[in-house]
Amino acid sequence: MFLPQWVGVPDDAGGYVYLDATPRPDLLIDLFGEPARVTLGQHLGGGWWYVLPGN
């Protein structure tokens, strides 16, 4: 699940990702046009990550 904290115009976003398992290092998510690796984001605990474009 991806919950955007902000959305850029015309694309990109950043925000919170929830995973109910440990993400693989190669797992990419689509931040409304910009792919990002979950594991390069900030782990917040309880399955939540904060991910920004460029991660």
MARBA-3410 file (N, C-alpha, C, O; in Angstrom, 1 decimal):
55
0.8,-1.2,0.0,0.0,0.0,0.0,0.9,1.2,0.0,1.9,1.3,0.7 ~ 0.6,2.2,-0.8,1.3,3.5,-0.9,0.4,4.6,-0.5,-0.7,4.8,-1.1 ~ 0.7,5.4,0.5,0.0,6.6,0.9,0.8,7.8,0.7,1.7,8.1,1.4 ~ 0.5,8.5,-0.4,1.4,9.7,-0.7,1.2,10.8,0.3,0.1,11.1,0.7 ~ 2.3,11.4,0.7,2.3,12.5,1.6,2.3,13.8,0.7,1.7,14.8,1.1
2.9,13.7,-0.4,2.9,14.8,-1.4,2.9,14.2,-2.8,3.4,13.1,-3.0 ~ 2.3,15.0,-3.8,2.3,14.6,-5.2,2.8,15.7,-6.0,2.3,16.9,-5.9 ~ 3.8,15.5,-6.8,4.3,16.5,-7.7,3.5,16.6,-9.0,2.7,15.7,-9.3 ~ 3.7,17.7,-9.7,3.0,18.0,-10.9,4.0,18.1,-12.0,4.9,18.9,-11.9 ~ 4.0,17.3,-13.1,3.0,16.4,-13.5,3.1,15.0,-13.0,2.2,14.2,-13.2
4.2,14.6,-12.3,4.3,13.3,-11.8,5.2,13.3,-10.6,5.7,14.3,-10.1 ~ 5.5,12.1,-10.1,6.3,11.8,-8.9,5.4,12.0,-7.6,4.4,12.7,-7.6 ~ 5.9,11.4,-6.6,5.2,11.5,-5.3,6.2,11.0,-4.2,7.2,10.4,-4.5 ~ 5.9,11.2,-3.0,6.7,10.7,-1.9,5.7,10.4,-0.7,4.7,11.1,-0.6 ~ 6.1,9.4,0.1,5.2,9.2,1.2,5.4,7.8,1.9,6.6,7.3,1.9
4.4,7.2,2.4,4.4,6.1,3.2,4.1,4.8,2.5,3.1,4.8,1.7 ~ 4.8,3.7,2.7,4.6,2.4,2.1,4.4,1.4,3.2,5.2,1.4,4.1 ~ 3.4,0.6,3.1,3.2,-0.5,4.1,3.4,-1.8,3.4,2.8,-2.1,2.3 ~ 4.2,-2.7,4.0,4.4,-4.0,3.5,4.3,-5.0,4.7,4.8,-4.7,5.8 ~ 3.6,-6.1,4.5,3.4,-7.0,5.6,4.5,-8.1,5.7,4.3,-9.1,6.3
5.6,-7.8,5.0,6.7,-8.7,5.0,8.0,-7.9,4.8,7.9,-6.7,4.5 ~ 9.1,-8.5,5.0,10.4,-7.8,4.8,10.6,-7.7,3.3,10.6,-8.7,2.6 ~ 10.8,-6.4,2.8,11.0,-6.3,1.4,12.3,-6.8,0.9,13.3,-6.7,1.5 ~ 12.3,-7.4,-0.3,13.5,-7.8,-1.0,14.3,-6.5,-1.4,13.7,-5.5,-1.6 ~ 15.6,-6.6,-1.4,16.4,-5.4,-1.7,16.1,-4.9,-3.1,16.3,-3.7,-3.4
15.6,-5.7,-4.1,15.4,-5.3,-5.4,13.9,-4.9,-5.7,13.5,-4.6,-6.8 ~ 13.1,-4.8,-4.6,11.7,-4.4,-4.7,11.6,-3.0,-5.1,12.0,-2.1,-4.4 ~ 10.9,-2.7,-6.3,10.7,-1.3,-6.7,9.2,-1.0,-6.6,8.4,-1.9,-6.8 ~ 8.9,0.2,-6.2,7.5,0.7,-6.2,7.4,1.9,-7.1,8.4,2.6,-7.4 ~ 6.2,2.1,-7.6,6.0,3.2,-8.6,5.4,4.4,-7.8,4.3,4.3,-7.2
6.2,5.5,-7.7,5.8,6.7,-7.0,5.2,7.6,-8.0,5.6,8.8,-8.2 ~ 4.1,7.2,-8.6,3.4,8.0,-9.7,4.3,8.4,-10.8,4.3,9.6,-11.2 ~ 5.1,7.5,-11.3,6.0,7.8,-12.4,7.5,7.7,-12.1,8.3,7.6,-13.1 ~ 7.9,7.7,-10.9,9.3,7.6,-10.5,9.5,6.3,-9.7,8.9,6.2,-8.6 ~ 10.2,5.3,-10.2,10.4,4.1,-9.4,11.4,4.3,-8.3,12.3,5.2,-8.4
11.2,3.6,-7.2,12.0,3.8,-6.0,12.2,2.4,-5.3,11.2,1.6,-5.3 ~ 13.3,2.2,-4.7,13.5,1.0,-3.9,13.1,1.2,-2.5,13.5,2.2,-1.8 ~ 12.2,0.3,-2.0,11.7,0.5,-0.6,12.8,0.5,0.4,12.8,1.3,1.3 ~ 13.7,-0.4,0.2,14.8,-0.6,1.2,15.8,0.6,1.3,16.5,0.6,2.3 ~ 15.7,1.5,0.3,16.5,2.7,0.4,15.8,3.8,1.2,16.4,4.9,1.4
14.5,3.6,1.4,13.8,4.6,2.2,14.1,4.4,3.7,14.9,3.6,4.1 ~ 13.3,5.1,4.5,13.5,5.1,6.0,12.5,4.1,6.6,11.3,4.3,6.4 ~ 13.0,3.1,7.3,12.1,2.1,7.9,11.6,2.8,9.2,12.3,3.2,10.1 ~ 10.2,2.8,9.3,9.6,3.4,10.4,9.1,2.4,11.5,8.7,2.8,12.5 ~ 9.2,1.1,11.1,8.7,0.1,12.0,7.3,-0.4,11.7,6.6,0.4,11.1
7.0,-1.6,12.2,5.6,-2.1,12.0,5.2,-2.3,10.6,4.0,-2.3,10.3 ~ 6.2,-2.5,9.7,5.9,-2.7,8.2,5.8,-1.4,7.4,5.6,-1.4,6.2 ~ 6.0,-0.2,8.1,5.9,1.1,7.4,7.3,1.6,7.0,8.3,1.4,7.7 ~ 7.3,2.2,5.8,8.6,2.8,5.3,8.2,4.2,4.7,7.1,4.4,4.2 ~ 9.1,5.1,4.8,9.0,6.5,4.2,9.9,6.5,3.0,11.1,6.3,3.1
9.3,6.7,1.8,10.1,6.6,0.6,9.9,7.8,-0.3,8.8,8.4,-0.4 ~ 11.0,8.3,-0.8,11.0,9.5,-1.7,11.6,9.1,-3.1,12.3,8.1,-3.2 ~ 11.2,9.9,-4.1,11.9,9.7,-5.4,13.4,9.8,-5.3,13.9,10.6,-4.5 ~ 14.1,8.9,-6.0,15.5,8.9,-5.9,16.0,7.8,-5.0,17.2,7.5,-5.0 ~ 15.1,7.2,-4.2,15.6,6.1,-3.3,15.8,4.9,-4.2,16.1,3.8,-3.7
END
